[in-house]
Amino acid sequence: MTLLDPDTLNPGVRRLVMWLRAQGFDTVDSGDGKTHQHTCDRGHPYVSIQVNNPEDLVRESMRLTALLREVGVNVEPVCLEPDVVSIQATYDPADEIGVIDLIGLTDEKLPIEA
């Protein structure tokens, strides 16, 4: 996992990304849905986590879900509604990279205890 300068992150997901990294997740992209620093920023909050081993994709998705629920974040089925936090995991066999997308969570919704 590479070092990350928190000042380069969208302000609405800065604490969330740093918390996820402290939990061992390799975050590779993020946005708060409001600050559009890059053309690829999405219109909703997200954090993308890379998983390089396909066998780890489900395990890491489940670990993320459990960690979020442990701190009081309700994780629901995938939905792009503004107040819904969801997780989607995909694997691309062509480049052998898995991506876990955490959708709908911002620093504001992340409990202080996290």
PyRosetta script that sets phi, psi and omega in degrees:
from pyrosetta import init, pose_from_sequence

init()
pose = pose_from_sequence("MTLLDPDTLNPGVRRLVMWLRAQGFDTVDSGDGKTHQHTCDRGHPYVSIQVNNPEDLVRESMRLTALLREVGVNVEPVCLEPDVVSIQATYDPADEIGVIDLIGLTDEKLPIEA")
pose.set_psi(1, 130.3)
pose.set_omega(1, -179.3)
pose.set_phi(2, -80.7)
pose.set_psi(2, 155.7)
pose.set_omega(2, 175.4)
pose.set_phi(3, -67.6)
pose.set_psi(3, 149.8)
pose.set_omega(3, -177.2)
pose.set_phi(4, -132.5)
pose.set_psi(4, 131.7)
pose.set_omega(4, 175.3)
pose.set_phi(5, -86.2)
pose.set_psi(5, 113.0)
pose.set_omega(5, -178.0)
pose.set_phi(6, -57.1)
pose.set_psi(6, -26.4)
pose.set_omega(6, -179.5)
pose.set_phi(7, -67.6)
pose.set_psi(7, -14.3)
pose.set_omega(7, 179.4)
pose.set_phi(8, -86.7)
pose.set_psi(8, -6.3)
pose.set_omega(8, -176.8)
pose.set_phi(9, -90.8)
pose.set_psi(9, 152.5)
pose.set_omega(9, 172.5)
pose.set_phi(10, -57.9)
pose.set_psi(10, 137.9)
pose.set_omega(10, -175.0)
pose.set_phi(11, -62.0)
pose.set_psi(11, -26.2)
pose.set_omega(11, -177.6)
pose.set_phi(12, -79.1)
pose.set_psi(12, -9.3)
pose.set_omega(12, 179.1)
pose.set_phi(13, -129.0)
pose.set_psi(13, 9.7)
pose.set_omega(13, -175.8)
pose.set_phi(14, -58.6)
pose.set_psi(14, -52.9)
pose.set_omega(14, -179.1)
pose.set_phi(15, -64.9)
pose.set_psi(15, -39.4)
pose.set_omega(15, 178.7)
pose.set_phi(16, -60.0)
pose.set_psi(16, -48.6)
pose.set_omega(16, -179.4)
pose.set_phi(17, -61.6)
pose.set_psi(17, -43.6)
pose.set_omega(17, -179.4)
pose.set_phi(18, -66.1)
pose.set_psi(18, -36.8)
pose.set_omega(18, 176.8)
pose.set_phi(19, -64.6)
pose.set_psi(19, -45.0)
pose.set_omega(19, 179.2)
pose.set_phi(20, -61.6)
pose.set_psi(20, -41.7)
pose.set_omega(20, 178.3)
pose.set_phi(21, -64.3)
pose.set_psi(21, -38.4)
pose.set_omega(21, 178.0)
pose.set_phi(22, -65.1)
pose.set_psi(22, -24.6)
pose.set_omega(22, 177.6)
pose.set_phi(23, -86.2)
pose.set_psi(23, 0.5)
pose.set_omega(23, 176.5)
pose.set_phi(24, 95.3)
pose.set_psi(24, 9.8)
pose.set_omega(24, 178.8)
pose.set_phi(25, -87.8)
pose.set_psi(25, 137.2)
pose.set_omega(25, -179.2)
pose.set_phi(26, -90.8)
pose.set_psi(26, 84.9)
pose.set_omega(26, 179.8)
pose.set_phi(27, -72.0)
pose.set_psi(27, 136.5)
pose.set_omega(27, -176.7)
pose.set_phi(28, -125.3)
pose.set_psi(28, -12.0)
pose.set_omega(28, 179.3)
pose.set_phi(29, -161.1)
pose.set_psi(29, 149.3)
pose.set_omega(29, 178.8)
pose.set_phi(30, -163.9)
pose.set_psi(30, 161.0)
pose.set_omega(30, 175.7)
pose.set_phi(31, -165.7)
pose.set_psi(31, 151.3)
pose.set_omega(31, -178.6)
pose.set_phi(32, -95.1)
pose.set_psi(32, 1.8)
pose.set_omega(32, 178.3)
pose.set_phi(33, 82.6)
pose.set_psi(33, -7.7)
pose.set_omega(33, -178.8)
pose.set_phi(34, -119.1)
pose.set_psi(34, -45.5)
pose.set_omega(34, -178.6)
pose.set_phi(35, -85.9)
pose.set_psi(35, 114.6)
pose.set_omega(35, -177.4)
pose.set_phi(36, -108.3)
pose.set_psi(36, 83.1)
pose.set_omega(36, 179.5)
pose.set_phi(37, -79.2)
pose.set_psi(37, -24.4)
pose.set_omega(37, -175.9)
pose.set_phi(38, -131.7)
pose.set_psi(38, 152.5)
pose.set_omega(38, -178.9)
pose.set_phi(39, -64.3)
pose.set_psi(39, -23.5)
pose.set_omega(39, -179.0)
pose.set_phi(40, -86.1)
pose.set_psi(40, -4.8)
pose.set_omega(40, 178.7)
pose.set_phi(41, -60.8)
pose.set_psi(41, 136.8)
pose.set_omega(41, -177.4)
pose.set_phi(42, -85.8)
pose.set_psi(42, 166.7)
pose.set_omega(42, -179.6)
pose.set_phi(43, -85.4)
pose.set_psi(43, 7.8)
pose.set_omega(43, 177.6)
pose.set_phi(44, -139.1)
pose.set_psi(44, 158.1)
pose.set_omega(44, 179.2)
pose.set_phi(45, -65.6)
pose.set_psi(45, 140.4)
pose.set_omega(45, 178.4)
pose.set_phi(46, -159.0)
pose.set_psi(46, 154.9)
pose.set_omega(46, 168.0)
pose.set_phi(47, -136.9)
pose.set_psi(47, 127.5)
pose.set_omega(47, 177.6)
pose.set_phi(48, -102.8)
pose.set_psi(48, 134.0)
pose.set_omega(48, -177.9)
pose.set_phi(49, -119.4)
pose.set_psi(49, 129.0)
pose.set_omega(49, 179.9)
pose.set_phi(50, -92.1)
pose.set_psi(50, 138.9)
pose.set_omega(50, 175.2)
pose.set_phi(51, -128.3)
pose.set_psi(51, 120.8)
pose.set_omega(51, -174.1)
pose.set_phi(52, -90.4)
pose.set_psi(52, -7.7)
pose.set_omega(52, -179.1)
pose.set_phi(53, -118.2)
pose.set_psi(53, 118.1)
pose.set_omega(53, -176.3)
pose.set_phi(54, -58.3)
pose.set_psi(54, -30.6)
pose.set_omega(54, 179.3)
pose.set_phi(55, -66.9)
pose.set_psi(55, -22.4)
pose.set_omega(55, -179.1)
pose.set_phi(56, -87.2)
pose.set_psi(56, -13.0)
pose.set_omega(56, -173.6)
pose.set_phi(57, -59.3)
pose.set_psi(57, -51.4)
pose.set_omega(57, -179.8)
pose.set_phi(58, -68.3)
pose.set_psi(58, -43.6)
pose.set_omega(58, -179.3)
pose.set_phi(59, -59.8)
pose.set_psi(59, -45.8)
pose.set_omega(59, -179.5)
pose.set_phi(60, -69.1)
pose.set_psi(60, -34.3)
pose.set_omega(60, 175.7)
pose.set_phi(61, -63.9)
pose.set_psi(61, -42.3)
pose.set_omega(61, 178.6)
pose.set_phi(62, -68.7)
pose.set_psi(62, -38.1)
pose.set_omega(62, 178.1)
pose.set_phi(63, -64.4)
pose.set_psi(63, -42.6)
pose.set_omega(63, 177.5)
pose.set_phi(64, -61.5)
pose.set_psi(64, -46.1)
pose.set_omega(64, 178.8)
pose.set_phi(65, -59.0)
pose.set_psi(65, -46.1)
pose.set_omega(65, -179.4)
pose.set_phi(66, -63.7)
pose.set_psi(66, -43.3)
pose.set_omega(66, 179.2)
pose.set_phi(67, -62.0)
pose.set_psi(67, -43.0)
pose.set_omega(67, 179.5)
pose.set_phi(68, -64.5)
pose.set_psi(68, -45.2)
pose.set_omega(68, 179.0)
pose.set_phi(69, -64.1)
pose.set_psi(69, -34.8)
pose.set_omega(69, 179.0)
pose.set_phi(70, -61.1)
pose.set_psi(70, -34.3)
pose.set_omega(70, 179.5)
pose.set_phi(71, -94.6)
pose.set_psi(71, 4.7)
pose.set_omega(71, 173.8)
pose.set_phi(72, 98.3)
pose.set_psi(72, 15.0)
pose.set_omega(72, 177.4)
pose.set_phi(73, -93.3)
pose.set_psi(73, 124.9)
pose.set_omega(73, 178.3)
pose.set_phi(74, -80.5)
pose.set_psi(74, 120.1)
pose.set_omega(74, 179.0)
pose.set_phi(75, -104.0)
pose.set_psi(75, 125.5)
pose.set_omega(75, -177.0)
pose.set_phi(76, -118.7)
pose.set_psi(76, 170.5)
pose.set_omega(76, 175.4)
pose.set_phi(77, -57.2)
pose.set_psi(77, 155.4)
pose.set_omega(77, -175.3)
pose.set_phi(78, -55.5)
pose.set_psi(78, 127.5)
pose.set_omega(78, -178.5)
pose.set_phi(79, -163.2)
pose.set_psi(79, 138.0)
pose.set_omega(79, -178.6)
pose.set_phi(80, -96.5)
pose.set_psi(80, 26.7)
pose.set_omega(80, 173.7)
pose.set_phi(81, -70.3)
pose.set_psi(81, 145.3)
pose.set_omega(81, -173.6)
pose.set_phi(82, -58.3)
pose.set_psi(82, -32.9)
pose.set_omega(82, -176.0)
pose.set_phi(83, -101.4)
pose.set_psi(83, 11.2)
pose.set_omega(83, -176.6)
pose.set_phi(84, -103.8)
pose.set_psi(84, 125.5)
pose.set_omega(84, 175.5)
pose.set_phi(85, -97.1)
pose.set_psi(85, 127.8)
pose.set_omega(85, 179.7)
pose.set_phi(86, -143.5)
pose.set_psi(86, 167.0)
pose.set_omega(86, -179.0)
pose.set_phi(87, -131.4)
pose.set_psi(87, 133.8)
pose.set_omega(87, 176.3)
pose.set_phi(88, -129.7)
pose.set_psi(88, 133.7)
pose.set_omega(88, -179.7)
pose.set_phi(89, -120.5)
pose.set_psi(89, 132.8)
pose.set_omega(89, 178.7)
pose.set_phi(90, -134.9)
pose.set_psi(90, 154.0)
pose.set_omega(90, 178.5)
pose.set_phi(91, -132.5)
pose.set_psi(91, 131.3)
pose.set_omega(91, 178.6)
pose.set_phi(92, -107.8)
pose.set_psi(92, 106.1)
pose.set_omega(92, -177.5)
pose.set_phi(93, -67.2)
pose.set_psi(93, -19.1)
pose.set_omega(93, 179.9)
pose.set_phi(94, -67.3)
pose.set_psi(94, -38.4)
pose.set_omega(94, 178.4)
pose.set_phi(95, -113.0)
pose.set_psi(95, 2.9)
pose.set_omega(95, 176.6)
pose.set_phi(96, 56.0)
pose.set_psi(96, 41.2)
pose.set_omega(96, 177.7)
pose.set_phi(97, -123.8)
pose.set_psi(97, 133.6)
pose.set_omega(97, 174.1)
pose.set_phi(98, -103.6)
pose.set_psi(98, 147.8)
pose.set_omega(98, 178.4)
pose.set_phi(99, -131.5)
pose.set_psi(99, 131.1)
pose.set_omega(99, 173.2)
pose.set_phi(100, -107.2)
pose.set_psi(100, 121.0)
pose.set_omega(100, 176.9)
pose.set_phi(101, -102.4)
pose.set_psi(101, 120.4)
pose.set_omega(101, 171.9)
pose.set_phi(102, -95.9)
pose.set_psi(102, 117.7)
pose.set_omega(102, -171.5)
pose.set_phi(103, -115.8)
pose.set_psi(103, 137.9)
pose.set_omega(103, 170.4)
pose.set_phi(104, 88.1)
pose.set_psi(104, 1.1)
pose.set_omega(104, -178.6)
pose.set_phi(105, -105.0)
pose.set_psi(105, 134.8)
pose.set_omega(105, 177.0)
pose.set_phi(106, -127.5)
pose.set_psi(106, 171.7)
pose.set_omega(106, 176.8)
pose.set_phi(107, -56.4)
pose.set_psi(107, -37.9)
pose.set_omega(107, -178.6)
pose.set_phi(108, -61.1)
pose.set_psi(108, -36.2)
pose.set_omega(108, -179.1)
pose.set_phi(109, -88.8)
pose.set_psi(109, -13.9)
pose.set_omega(109, 179.4)
pose.set_phi(110, -79.0)
pose.set_psi(110, 119.0)
pose.set_omega(110, -178.7)
pose.set_phi(111, -55.9)
pose.set_psi(111, 147.0)
pose.set_omega(111, -178.8)
pose.set_phi(112, -57.5)
pose.set_psi(112, -33.6)
pose.set_omega(112, -178.4)
pose.set_phi(113, -62.5)
pose.set_psi(113, -21.7)
pose.set_omega(113, -176.7)
pose.set_phi(114, -72.7)
pose.dump_pdb("model.pdb")
